[in-house]
Amino acid sequence: MAKKNLGEMSFLDHLEELRWLLVRSSAAILICATVAFFFSDFIFNEIIFGPKNINFISYRLFCELSTQLDLSESFCVTELPFNIQNTAIEGQVSLLIWTCITAGFIIAFPYLLWLLWKFISPALYEKERKYAKAFVSIASLLFFIGVLFGYYIIIPMSINFFATFTVSPEIKNDINIQSYISMIKTSVIACGLIFEMPIIIYFLSKVGLVTPSFLRKYRKYAIVLILIVASIVTPPDVVSQVIVSIPLLVLYEISIFISAAVLKNKEKEKLNT
């Protein structure tokens, strides 16, 4: 059966389309999670536990950067005094399953974007539907950049801070494996989604919920919010907060540019009609 146009679709038709979107998305994640299962040794030993190693590339780069800038040697990691332990009898099985599902979501993200585009495309103009490849490519690129930013910047800073922070030498850090991996999953996925800000602003500008003047007007509040977020996810030092804040500020400025471009195109369309 040919797919109906948006104007011809009833509420139940929309629900049916949404149901198939969720079914296909779930299937894609499960397939990619199955693939990740066969590489679980590499995922755990090299990726997840990579930041636990003092020779992790981020620690070396942080140390070299701090040395060149004559900053505190606290960026030079010499030890990470903590152990990781499992305290639940089914903990490692559950951990394996959910880690593979998380990896499946990250791997399948471009396809999930494609499904999302197919779902919303009936509401777009014909010329806008031609941008499917550009949308999926740019959004996927931003997501993966965000994931890498979270993995190589946020996570090492967080692990270094929490592993070395202590209120008393009598307290030893034996960290629960669920807590450790939860921090990693939250950091990489949250950063990946935050880096989608320009895409989100594009669609919000298309429907008129956001304008460039609005973004410029509230820029100072956005800067404060970004600094607050940076202070939460990083150790309490200025350098770490600046390192995290700069990409977010750049994304915000790009979002203003994108919103302005959308508004300009709208004005051109009005003049042509």
C-alpha positions as CSV (number, residue, x, y, z in Angstrom):
1,M,0.0,0.0,0.0
2,A,1.3,3.4,-0.9
3,K,2.1,5.7,2.0
4,K,-0.4,8.4,2.7
5,N,0.4,12.0,2.7
6,L,0.5,13.9,6.0
7,G,-2.8,15.6,5.3
8,E,-4.6,12.3,4.5
9,M,-3.3,10.6,7.6
10,S,-5.7,10.1,10.6
11,F,-4.6,10.1,14.2
12,L,-4.5,6.3,14.2
13,D,-2.4,6.4,11.0
14,H,0.1,8.6,12.9
15,L,0.2,6.1,15.8
16,E,0.8,3.3,13.3
17,E,3.7,5.1,11.8
18,L,5.1,5.9,15.3
19,R,4.7,2.2,16.3
20,W,6.7,1.0,13.3
21,L,9.3,3.7,14.0
22,L,9.7,2.3,17.5
23,V,9.7,-1.3,16.3
24,R,12.4,-0.6,13.6
25,S,14.5,1.4,16.1
26,S,14.4,-1.3,18.7
27,A,15.3,-4.0,16.1
28,A,18.2,-1.9,14.9
29,I,19.5,-1.4,18.4
30,L,19.2,-5.1,19.2
31,I,21.0,-6.1,16.1
32,C,23.9,-3.7,16.8
33,A,23.9,-4.8,20.4
34,T,24.3,-8.4,19.2
35,V,27.3,-7.3,17.1
36,A,28.7,-5.5,20.1
37,F,28.4,-8.7,22.2
38,F,31.0,-10.4,20.0
39,F,33.4,-7.6,20.7
40,S,32.5,-7.3,24.4
41,D,36.1,-8.1,25.5
42,F,37.5,-5.2,23.5
43,I,34.6,-2.9,24.7
44,F,35.3,-3.6,28.3
45,N,39.1,-4.0,28.4
46,E,40.1,-1.3,25.9
47,I,37.2,1.2,25.9
48,I,35.4,1.1,29.3
49,F,38.4,0.4,31.4
50,G,40.8,2.5,29.2
51,P,40.3,5.7,31.3
52,K,41.2,3.7,34.4
53,N,44.8,3.3,33.1
54,I,47.2,6.1,34.0
55,N,48.7,5.8,30.5
56,F,45.4,6.6,28.9
57,I,46.0,9.1,26.0
58,S,43.9,11.9,27.6
59,Y,46.0,11.9,30.8
60,R,49.2,12.2,28.7
61,L,47.8,15.1,26.7
62,F,46.5,16.9,29.8
63,C,49.9,16.6,31.4
64,E,51.7,17.9,28.3
65,L,49.3,20.8,27.9
66,S,49.6,21.8,31.6
67,T,53.4,21.6,31.4
68,Q,53.5,23.8,28.3
69,L,51.1,26.4,29.9
70,D,52.9,26.2,33.3
71,L,49.8,25.1,35.0
72,S,49.4,22.9,38.1
73,E,50.8,19.4,37.9
74,S,47.4,18.1,39.1
75,F,46.7,17.4,35.4
76,C,49.6,14.9,35.4
77,V,48.1,11.6,36.6
78,T,50.5,9.4,38.4
79,E,48.0,7.1,40.1
80,L,44.3,6.3,40.2
81,P,43.9,4.8,43.6
82,F,40.6,2.9,43.3
83,N,39.4,-0.6,42.7
84,I,36.3,-1.6,40.8
85,Q,34.2,-4.3,42.3
86,N,30.9,-6.1,41.7
87,T,28.5,-6.6,44.6
88,A,25.5,-8.1,42.9
89,I,25.3,-11.9,42.1
90,E,23.8,-11.1,38.7
91,G,25.7,-7.9,38.3
92,Q,28.1,-8.9,35.6
93,V,25.5,-10.5,33.4
94,S,23.2,-7.5,33.7
95,L,26.2,-5.3,33.1
96,L,27.1,-7.1,29.9
97,I,23.6,-6.9,28.5
98,W,23.0,-3.2,29.1
99,T,26.5,-2.3,28.0
100,C,25.9,-4.1,24.7
101,I,22.5,-2.3,24.3
102,T,24.2,1.1,25.0
103,A,26.8,0.3,22.4
104,G,24.0,-0.8,20.0
105,F,22.3,2.5,20.5
106,I,25.5,4.4,19.7
107,I,26.3,2.3,16.6
108,A,22.7,2.4,15.3
109,F,22.3,6.2,15.8
110,P,22.7,7.2,12.2
111,Y,20.0,4.7,11.2
112,L,17.8,5.9,14.0
113,L,18.1,9.4,12.7
114,W,17.2,8.2,9.2
115,L,14.0,6.6,10.6
116,L,13.2,9.8,12.5
117,W,13.7,11.8,9.3
118,K,11.4,9.4,7.4
119,F,8.8,9.9,10.1
120,I,8.8,13.7,10.0
121,S,9.5,14.2,6.3
122,P,5.8,14.2,5.3
123,A,5.5,17.5,7.3
124,L,8.3,19.1,5.3
125,Y,8.3,20.8,1.9
126,E,9.3,18.8,-1.1
127,K,12.7,20.7,-1.4
128,E,13.4,20.1,2.3
129,R,13.0,16.3,1.9
130,K,16.0,16.3,-0.4
131,Y,18.2,17.2,2.6
132,A,17.8,13.7,4.2
133,K,21.4,12.6,3.6
134,A,22.8,16.0,4.8
135,F,20.6,15.8,7.9
136,V,21.6,12.3,8.8
137,S,25.3,12.9,8.0
138,I,25.6,16.2,10.0
139,A,23.5,15.0,12.9
140,S,25.5,11.7,13.1
141,L,28.8,13.6,12.9
142,L,27.8,15.9,15.7
143,F,26.6,13.0,17.9
144,F,29.8,11.0,17.4
145,I,32.0,14.1,18.1
146,G,30.0,14.6,21.3
147,V,30.5,10.9,22.2
148,L,34.3,11.3,21.7
149,F,34.3,14.6,23.6
150,G,32.6,12.9,26.5
151,Y,34.9,9.8,26.4
152,Y,38.2,11.6,26.0
153,I,37.6,14.8,27.9
154,I,34.7,14.5,30.4
155,I,35.3,10.9,31.6
156,P,39.1,11.2,32.3
157,M,38.6,14.5,34.2
158,S,35.8,12.9,36.2
159,I,37.7,9.7,37.0
160,N,40.9,11.6,37.9
161,F,39.0,13.9,40.3
162,F,36.8,11.3,42.0
163,A,39.6,8.7,42.2
164,T,41.9,11.1,44.0
165,F,39.4,13.0,46.1
166,T,39.2,11.8,49.7
167,V,37.9,13.2,52.9
168,S,40.0,10.9,55.0
169,P,43.0,8.6,54.4
170,E,41.1,6.0,56.3
171,I,38.6,5.7,53.4
172,K,39.5,3.6,50.5
173,N,37.8,3.9,47.1
174,D,36.3,0.6,46.1
175,I,33.9,1.7,43.4
176,N,30.9,-0.4,42.4
177,I,31.1,-1.4,38.7
178,Q,27.5,-0.3,38.1
179,S,28.4,3.2,39.3
180,Y,31.5,3.3,37.2
181,I,29.9,2.2,33.9
182,S,26.8,4.4,34.6
183,M,29.0,7.4,34.7
184,I,30.7,6.5,31.4
185,K,27.3,5.8,29.7
186,T,25.7,8.9,31.0
187,S,28.7,11.1,30.0
188,V,29.1,9.9,26.4
189,I,25.4,9.7,25.6
190,A,24.6,13.1,27.2
191,C,27.5,14.8,25.4
192,G,26.4,13.2,22.1
193,L,22.9,14.5,22.5
194,I,24.1,17.9,23.7
195,F,26.2,18.3,20.5
196,E,22.9,17.9,18.6
197,M,22.0,21.5,19.7
198,P,22.4,23.0,16.2
199,I,20.0,20.4,14.7
200,I,17.5,21.0,17.5
201,I,17.7,24.7,17.0
202,Y,17.2,24.3,13.3
203,F,13.9,22.5,13.7
204,L,12.7,24.8,16.5
205,S,13.5,27.8,14.2
206,K,11.6,26.1,11.4
207,V,8.4,25.9,13.5
208,G,8.9,29.4,14.9
209,L,9.6,28.5,18.5
210,V,13.1,30.0,18.4
211,T,14.5,33.0,16.7
212,P,18.1,34.4,16.4
213,S,17.0,37.5,18.3
214,F,15.8,35.3,21.1
215,L,19.0,33.4,21.2
216,R,21.1,36.6,21.2
217,K,18.9,38.2,23.9
218,Y,19.4,35.2,26.3
219,R,23.0,34.5,25.3
220,K,24.3,35.7,28.7
221,Y,21.9,33.3,30.5
222,A,23.0,30.5,28.2
223,I,26.6,31.3,29.1
224,V,25.9,31.1,32.8
225,L,24.0,27.8,32.3
226,I,26.9,26.4,30.3
227,L,29.3,27.3,33.0
228,I,27.1,25.7,35.6
229,V,26.9,22.5,33.6
230,A,30.7,22.6,33.1
231,S,31.3,23.0,36.8
232,I,29.0,20.0,37.5
233,V,30.6,17.6,35.1
234,T,34.3,18.6,35.7
235,P,36.6,18.9,38.7
236,P,36.5,22.2,40.6
237,D,39.2,24.0,38.7
238,V,38.9,26.8,36.2
239,V,41.0,25.2,33.4
240,S,38.8,22.1,33.3
241,Q,35.6,24.2,33.2
242,V,37.0,26.3,30.4
243,I,38.0,23.2,28.4
244,V,34.4,21.9,28.6
245,S,32.7,25.2,28.2
246,I,34.4,26.3,24.9
247,P,32.8,23.6,22.7
248,L,29.4,24.3,24.2
249,L,29.7,28.0,23.6
250,V,30.8,27.4,20.0
251,L,27.8,25.2,19.5
252,Y,25.5,27.9,20.9
253,E,27.0,30.5,18.5
254,I,26.6,28.1,15.6
255,S,23.0,27.6,16.6
256,I,22.4,31.4,16.4
257,F,23.8,31.4,12.9
258,I,21.6,28.5,11.9
259,S,18.5,30.1,13.3
260,A,19.3,33.3,11.4
261,A,19.7,31.3,8.2
262,V,16.4,29.7,8.7
263,L,14.7,33.0,9.3
264,K,16.3,34.5,6.2
265,N,15.0,31.6,4.1
266,K,11.5,32.1,5.5
267,E,11.6,35.7,4.6
268,K,12.7,34.9,1.0
269,E,9.8,32.4,0.7
270,K,7.3,35.0,1.8
271,L,8.6,37.5,-0.8
272,N,8.4,34.9,-3.6
273,T,4.8,34.0,-2.8
